[in-house]
């Protein structure tokens, strides 16, 4: 992971850990404007479906976060799902969304 500060590297590491722990297709983490972090994986229940990033944003919001500094998704997909990015943008219009592969290597920033 090049060109990322330690706090951005941390949320990619948290997203990787969440993904590995549950065996999910995606893991995500966000950092709020107070520096708190939240990690989550994809939720695929019959009555509830959330992308990993939507779940991480939901965890942050339910804990009182009013804005996000950054977000990260660890995925094999070529892009971050538009609804995932929209969840981040609902809180902060310009927060970077990092997409990393399973090894934690940054692929791009939205």
Secondary structure as GFF3:
##gff-version 3
##sequence-region A 1 110
A	DSSP	alpha_helix	6	22	.	.	.	ID=ss1
A	DSSP	beta_strand	27	32	.	.	.	ID=ss2
A	DSSP	beta_strand	37	41	.	.	.	ID=ss3
A	DSSP	beta_strand	43	45	.	.	.	ID=ss4
A	DSSP	beta_strand	48	50	.	.	.	ID=ss5
A	DSSP	alpha_helix	52	62	.	.	.	ID=ss6
A	DSSP	beta_strand	68	74	.	.	.	ID=ss7
A	DSSP	alpha_helix	82	91	.	.	.	ID=ss8
A	DSSP	beta_strand	96	100	.	.	.	ID=ss9
A	DSSP	beta_strand	106	109	.	.	.	ID=ss10
###
